[in-house]
Amino acid sequence: MSHPVPDTLAYLAGRWTVTRALEDLSTGATGRFLGTADIQPSDDGARALLVEDGELVWAATANRAGRTLRLLPRPDGTAEVTFADGRPFHDLDLRSGRWAVHHPCGRDRYEGVFTVVSPHEWRVRWRTVGPAKDHLQQSVYRRASGTRHAAS
């Protein structure tokens, strides 16, 4: 069951813990990412940065990992998601509580499903298929304790 969100950026704003399971379906190799995601709107509300930081364990090797994405809110409560350098990634519409998206990356294709579970949890599943990748990523974001929640 999904939880509708009238304003994507207002819902996502704040600090989240992130647990991500990763699997290379062609080799059976698995890994995990444990960390945080900080989503902070700019002072003028014109954009927000999503900054993930944590530890990635893959093939028994642990390394620091992270990423930065931009969220550009739209008046209808949706957002455009871009990479940190401004390249387009995907749209994000959580108004129904669930959103499916695809992103071509070279000859590979990323298929994503975002699901809002509650005011304090959302999930993302990415399936990547193509000549270079056959991967599955499943992430759970939980609002960090003490984080104020602007809107649900």
C-alpha positions in Angstrom: 0.0 0.0 0.0 1.3 3.5 -0.8 0.9 6.8 1.0 0.0 9.8 -1.2 2.2 12.9 -0.9 0.8 16.2 -2.2 4.2 17.9 -2.3 7.2 15.8 -3.2 9.9 18.2 -2.0 8.2 19.0 1.3 7.8 15.3 2.0 11.4 14.5 1.2 13.0 17.4 3.0 15.1 16.4 6.0 17.5 13.6 7.1 16.9 9.9 6.3 18.8 6.7 7.0 19.4 4.6 3.9 19.7 0.8 3.7 20.4 -0.5 0.2 20.7 -4.1 -1.0 22.6 -4.5 -4.3 22.8 -7.6 -6.4 24.6 -8.4 -9.7 22.1 -10.8 -11.2 24.6 -12.1 -13.8 27.2 -13.2 -11.2 25.2 -13.5 -8.0 27.5 -11.1 -6.2 25.8 -9.0 -3.5 26.5 -5.9 -1.5 25.0 -3.3 0.7 25.1 0.4 1.3 24.3 1.9 4.8 24.3 5.6 5.3 22.3 8.8 5.3 20.5 11.0 2.9 20.1 14.7 3.6 17.6 16.5 1.5 17.8 20.3 2.0 15.8 22.8 0.0 17.6 26.0 -1.0 16.6 29.2 0.8 14.6 30.4 -2.1 12.9 27.0 -2.6 14.0 26.8 -6.2 15.8 23.5 -5.7 17.0 21.0 -3.2 20.1 18.8 -2.9 19.9 15.1 -2.0 23.3 14.2 -0.6 23.9 10.5 0.3 26.9 9.5 2.3 27.8 6.1 3.8 29.6 2.8 3.5 29.3 0.5 0.5 30.3 -3.1 1.1 30.9 -5.1 -2.1 32.9 -8.4 -2.5 33.9 -8.2 1.2 35.5 -4.8 0.6 34.1 -1.7 2.4 34.5 1.8 1.0 33.0 5.2 1.6 30.4 6.0 -1.0 27.9 8.7 -1.8 26.1 10.7 -4.4 24.5 14.1 -4.9 21.3 14.7 -6.9 19.3 17.9 -7.5 15.6 18.1 -7.1 13.8 20.9 -8.9 10.3 21.4 -7.5 7.4 22.1 -9.8 4.2 24.1 -8.8 2.1 20.9 -9.1 4.0 19.1 -6.3 6.2 17.0 -8.5 9.9 17.4 -9.1 12.6 17.0 -11.8 15.6 15.0 -10.6 19.0 15.8 -12.2 22.5 14.6 -11.6 24.8 17.0 -9.6 26.1 18.4 -12.9 22.6 19.2 -14.2 22.2 16.3 -16.6 18.6 15.0 -16.6 17.8 11.9 -14.6 14.0 11.5 -14.2 10.8 13.0 -13.1 9.4 12.3 -9.6 5.7 12.4 -8.8 4.7 11.1 -5.4 1.1 12.4 -5.4 -0.3 8.9 -5.6 2.4 7.5 -3.3 3.9 5.4 -6.1 5.9 6.4 -9.2 7.5 4.3 -11.9 10.3 5.8 -14.0 13.0 4.8 -16.6 16.4 6.2 -17.4 18.5 5.2 -20.4 22.2 5.1 -19.6 24.2 4.3 -22.7 22.8 1.0 -23.9 21.6 0.0 -20.4 18.2 0.9 -19.1 17.3 1.7 -15.5 13.7 1.0 -14.4 12.8 2.5 -11.0 9.8 2.3 -8.7 9.4 4.8 -5.9 6.9 3.9 -3.1 5.9 6.1 -0.1 5.1 3.7 2.7 4.3 6.2 5.4 5.1 9.8 6.5 8.4 8.3 7.8 9.4 5.7 5.1 9.9 5.5 1.3 11.5 2.9 -0.9 13.1 2.7 -4.3 13.7 -0.3 -6.4 16.0 0.0 -9.5 16.4 -2.8 -12.0 19.2 -2.2 -14.5 19.3 -4.3 -17.7 21.6 -4.0 -20.7 24.8 -5.2 -22.2 26.9 -3.8 -19.4 24.7 -4.5 -16.4 22.1 -6.9 -14.9 21.6 -5.3 -11.5 19.0 -5.0 -8.8 19.1 -2.2 -6.1 16.5 -2.0 -3.3 16.7 1.0 -1.0 14.7 1.8 2.2 14.7 5.4 3.4 13.6 6.0 7.0 13.2 9.5 8.5 16.1 9.9 11.0 14.9 10.3 14.6 14.6 13.9 15.6 14.0 15.1 12.0 11.1 17.4 11.7 8.7 16.5 8.9 7.2 19.4 7.0 4.4 17.7 5.1 3.0 14.2 4.5 
